């Protein structure tokens, strides 16, 4: 890790990360406060609607026929806006290097420094991982604030929330690893962002289509969200070690491939 590059990455990303963290904090707190009210007002109509039940299954994963207030605790952790904020941050951050450097014409200056490309990558990765911890912490604080303002009878324990956060960090690792790989293979940031946006959109839609379309259900194991199921974690007593290992494995392998590509490819700014 290089201190100068570390300061550069922190300086360039601090403001945007703060905005994403603030958005996650506010939106998660808002969902935690409002969802119980919506459930109290429309519980009968919603739970008797097959369409609504399938939407919930698409977000939270397979579950039995019994749906109760416990789904309200899990929904904020998989809400599309929450996922969009986290993935948006990852796509923006992980395409900074090398795609954005090549795009700006500054790659020659960066890679001319007496620092190996692997060290540049590991420095950027350290900041990316640190910001991931910050974003998940912002979500957790927002959740706790919402629970304090609008107490719930099914409030999860600290251990259950820790398991959800750990699983989400593994999902963060998987998406970020893929983002680094796409960035390492790209010469333009716009192209890398477009490819990554398409990938996360297909992953989300494929996961959501499971309850409605049998072929999507059969291949649901290919979607990253299939290994991130807060509802199952919150109502169980164990940790989703298998799901966490699968997500972390995808992230580590993709990140390693990104490092190999970055170290070997000929980067040109012209």
Secondary structure as a PSIPRED ss2 file (coil, helix, strand):
# PSIPRED VFORMAT (PSIPRED V4.0)

   1 X C   1.000  0.000  0.000
   2 X C   1.000  0.000  0.000
   3 X H   0.000  1.000  0.000
   4 X H   0.000  1.000  0.000
   5 X H   0.000  1.000  0.000
   6 X H   0.000  1.000  0.000
   7 X H   0.000  1.000  0.000
   8 X H   0.000  1.000  0.000
   9 X H   0.000  1.000  0.000
  10 X H   0.000  1.000  0.000
  11 X H   0.000  1.000  0.000
  12 X H   0.000  1.000  0.000
  13 X H   0.000  1.000  0.000
  14 X H   0.000  1.000  0.000
  15 X H   0.000  1.000  0.000
  16 X H   0.000  1.000  0.000
  17 X H   0.000  1.000  0.000
  18 X H   0.000  1.000  0.000
  19 X H   0.000  1.000  0.000
  20 X H   0.000  1.000  0.000
  21 X H   0.000  1.000  0.000
  22 X H   0.000  1.000  0.000
  23 X H   0.000  1.000  0.000
  24 X H   0.000  1.000  0.000
  25 X H   0.000  1.000  0.000
  26 X H   0.000  1.000  0.000
  27 X H   0.000  1.000  0.000
  28 X H   0.000  1.000  0.000
  29 X H   0.000  1.000  0.000
  30 X H   0.000  1.000  0.000
  31 X H   0.000  1.000  0.000
  32 X H   0.000  1.000  0.000
  33 X H   0.000  1.000  0.000
  34 X H   0.000  1.000  0.000
  35 X H   0.000  1.000  0.000
  36 X H   0.000  1.000  0.000
  37 X H   0.000  1.000  0.000
  38 X H   0.000  1.000  0.000
  39 X H   0.000  1.000  0.000
  40 X H   0.000  1.000  0.000
  41 X H   0.000  1.000  0.000
  42 X H   0.000  1.000  0.000
  43 X H   0.000  1.000  0.000
  44 X H   0.000  1.000  0.000
  45 X H   0.000  1.000  0.000
  46 X H   0.000  1.000  0.000
  47 X H   0.000  1.000  0.000
  48 X C   1.000  0.000  0.000
  49 X C   1.000  0.000  0.000
  50 X H   0.000  1.000  0.000
  51 X H   0.000  1.000  0.000
  52 X H   0.000  1.000  0.000
  53 X H   0.000  1.000  0.000
  54 X H   0.000  1.000  0.000
  55 X H   0.000  1.000  0.000
  56 X H   0.000  1.000  0.000
  57 X H   0.000  1.000  0.000
  58 X H   0.000  1.000  0.000
  59 X H   0.000  1.000  0.000
  60 X H   0.000  1.000  0.000
  61 X C   1.000  0.000  0.000
  62 X C   1.000  0.000  0.000
  63 X C   1.000  0.000  0.000
  64 X C   1.000  0.000  0.000
  65 X C   1.000  0.000  0.000
  66 X C   1.000  0.000  0.000
  67 X C   1.000  0.000  0.000
  68 X C   1.000  0.000  0.000
  69 X C   1.000  0.000  0.000
  70 X H   0.000  1.000  0.000
  71 X H   0.000  1.000  0.000
  72 X H   0.000  1.000  0.000
  73 X H   0.000  1.000  0.000
  74 X H   0.000  1.000  0.000
  75 X H   0.000  1.000  0.000
  76 X H   0.000  1.000  0.000
  77 X H   0.000  1.000  0.000
  78 X H   0.000  1.000  0.000
  79 X C   1.000  0.000  0.000
  80 X H   0.000  1.000  0.000
  81 X H   0.000  1.000  0.000
  82 X H   0.000  1.000  0.000
  83 X H   0.000  1.000  0.000
  84 X H   0.000  1.000  0.000
  85 X H   0.000  1.000  0.000
  86 X H   0.000  1.000  0.000
  87 X H   0.000  1.000  0.000
  88 X H   0.000  1.000  0.000
  89 X H   0.000  1.000  0.000
  90 X H   0.000  1.000  0.000
  91 X H   0.000  1.000  0.000
  92 X H   0.000  1.000  0.000
  93 X H   0.000  1.000  0.000
  94 X H   0.000  1.000  0.000
  95 X C   1.000  0.000  0.000
  96 X H   0.000  1.000  0.000
  97 X H   0.000  1.000  0.000
  98 X H   0.000  1.000  0.000
  99 X H   0.000  1.000  0.000
 100 X H   0.000  1.000  0.000
 101 X H   0.000  1.000  0.000
 102 X H   0.000  1.000  0.000
 103 X H   0.000  1.000  0.000
 104 X H   0.000  1.000  0.000
 105 X C   1.000  0.000  0.000
 106 X C   1.000  0.000  0.000
 107 X H   0.000  1.000  0.000
 108 X H   0.000  1.000  0.000
 109 X H   0.000  1.000  0.000
 110 X H   0.000  1.000  0.000
 111 X H   0.000  1.000  0.000
 112 X C   1.000  0.000  0.000
 113 X C   1.000  0.000  0.000
 114 X C   1.000  0.000  0.000
 115 X C   1.000  0.000  0.000
 116 X C   1.000  0.000  0.000
 117 X H   0.000  1.000  0.000
 118 X H   0.000  1.000  0.000
 119 X H   0.000  1.000  0.000
 120 X H   0.000  1.000  0.000
 121 X H   0.000  1.000  0.000
 122 X H   0.000  1.000  0.000
 123 X H   0.000  1.000  0.000
 124 X H   0.000  1.000  0.000
 125 X H   0.000  1.000  0.000
 126 X H   0.000  1.000  0.000
 127 X H   0.000  1.000  0.000
 128 X H   0.000  1.000  0.000
 129 X H   0.000  1.000  0.000
 130 X H   0.000  1.000  0.000
 131 X H   0.000  1.000  0.000
 132 X H   0.000  1.000  0.000
 133 X H   0.000  1.000  0.000
 134 X H   0.000  1.000  0.000
 135 X H   0.000  1.000  0.000
 136 X H   0.000  1.000  0.000
 137 X H   0.000  1.000  0.000
 138 X H   0.000  1.000  0.000
 139 X H   0.000  1.000  0.000
 140 X H   0.000  1.000  0.000
 141 X H   0.000  1.000  0.000
 142 X H   0.000  1.000  0.000
 143 X H   0.000  1.000  0.000
 144 X H   0.000  1.000  0.000
 145 X H   0.000  1.000  0.000
 146 X H   0.000  1.000  0.000
 147 X H   0.000  1.000  0.000
 148 X H   0.000  1.000  0.000
 149 X H   0.000  1.000  0.000
 150 X C   1.000  0.000  0.000
 151 X C   1.000  0.000  0.000
 152 X C   1.000  0.000  0.000
 153 X C   1.000  0.000  0.000
 154 X C   1.000  0.000  0.000
 155 X C   1.000  0.000  0.000
 156 X C   1.000  0.000  0.000
 157 X C   1.000  0.000  0.000
 158 X H   0.000  1.000  0.000
 159 X H   0.000  1.000  0.000
 160 X H   0.000  1.000  0.000
 161 X H   0.000  1.000  0.000
 162 X H   0.000  1.000  0.000
 163 X H   0.000  1.000  0.000
 164 X H   0.000  1.000  0.000
 165 X H   0.000  1.000  0.000
 166 X H   0.000  1.000  0.000
 167 X H   0.000  1.000  0.000
 168 X H   0.000  1.000  0.000
 169 X H   0.000  1.000  0.000
 170 X H   0.000  1.000  0.000
 171 X H   0.000  1.000  0.000
 172 X H   0.000  1.000  0.000
 173 X H   0.000  1.000  0.000
 174 X H   0.000  1.000  0.000
 175 X H   0.000  1.000  0.000
 176 X H   0.000  1.000  0.000
 177 X H   0.000  1.000  0.000
 178 X H   0.000  1.000  0.000
 179 X H   0.000  1.000  0.000
 180 X H   0.000  1.000  0.000
 181 X H   0.000  1.000  0.000
 182 X H   0.000  1.000  0.000
 183 X H   0.000  1.000  0.000
 184 X H   0.000  1.000  0.000
 185 X C   1.000  0.000  0.000
 186 X C   1.000  0.000  0.000
 187 X C   1.000  0.000  0.000
 188 X C   1.000  0.000  0.000
 189 X H   0.000  1.000  0.000
 190 X H   0.000  1.000  0.000
 191 X H   0.000  1.000  0.000
 192 X H   0.000  1.000  0.000
 193 X H   0.000  1.000  0.000
 194 X H   0.000  1.000  0.000
 195 X H   0.000  1.000  0.000
 196 X H   0.000  1.000  0.000
 197 X H   0.000  1.000  0.000
 198 X H   0.000  1.000  0.000
 199 X H   0.000  1.000  0.000
 200 X H   0.000  1.000  0.000
 201 X H   0.000  1.000  0.000
 202 X H   0.000  1.000  0.000
 203 X H   0.000  1.000  0.000
 204 X H   0.000  1.000  0.000
 205 X H   0.000  1.000  0.000
 206 X H   0.000  1.000  0.000
 207 X H   0.000  1.000  0.000
 208 X H   0.000  1.000  0.000
 209 X H   0.000  1.000  0.000
 210 X C   1.000  0.000  0.000
 211 X C   1.000  0.000  0.000
 212 X C   1.000  0.000  0.000
 213 X C   1.000  0.000  0.000
 214 X H   0.000  1.000  0.000
 215 X H   0.000  1.000  0.000
 216 X H   0.000  1.000  0.000
 217 X H   0.000  1.000  0.000
 218 X H   0.000  1.000  0.000
 219 X C   1.000  0.000  0.000
 220 X H   0.000  1.000  0.000
 221 X H   0.000  1.000  0.000
 222 X H   0.000  1.000  0.000
 223 X C   1.000  0.000  0.000
 224 X H   0.000  1.000  0.000
 225 X H   0.000  1.000  0.000
 226 X H   0.000  1.000  0.000
 227 X H   0.000  1.000  0.000
 228 X C   1.000  0.000  0.000
 229 X C   1.000  0.000  0.000
 230 X H   0.000  1.000  0.000
 231 X H   0.000  1.000  0.000
 232 X H   0.000  1.000  0.000
 233 X H   0.000  1.000  0.000
 234 X H   0.000  1.000  0.000
 235 X C   1.000  0.000  0.000
 236 X C   1.000  0.000  0.000
 237 X C   1.000  0.000  0.000
 238 X C   1.000  0.000  0.000
 239 X C   1.000  0.000  0.000
 240 X C   1.000  0.000  0.000
 241 X H   0.000  1.000  0.000
 242 X H   0.000  1.000  0.000
 243 X H   0.000  1.000  0.000
 244 X H   0.000  1.000  0.000
 245 X H   0.000  1.000  0.000
 246 X H   0.000  1.000  0.000
 247 X H   0.000  1.000  0.000
 248 X H   0.000  1.000  0.000
 249 X H   0.000  1.000  0.000
 250 X H   0.000  1.000  0.000
 251 X H   0.000  1.000  0.000
 252 X H   0.000  1.000  0.000
 253 X H   0.000  1.000  0.000
 254 X H   0.000  1.000  0.000
 255 X H   0.000  1.000  0.000
 256 X H   0.000  1.000  0.000
 257 X H   0.000  1.000  0.000
 258 X H   0.000  1.000  0.000
 259 X H   0.000  1.000  0.000
 260 X H   0.000  1.000  0.000
 261 X H   0.000  1.000  0.000
 262 X H   0.000  1.000  0.000
 263 X H   0.000  1.000  0.000
 264 X H   0.000  1.000  0.000
 265 X C   1.000  0.000  0.000
 266 X C   1.000  0.000  0.000
 267 X C   1.000  0.000  0.000
 268 X C   1.000  0.000  0.000
 269 X C   1.000  0.000  0.000
 270 X C   1.000  0.000  0.000
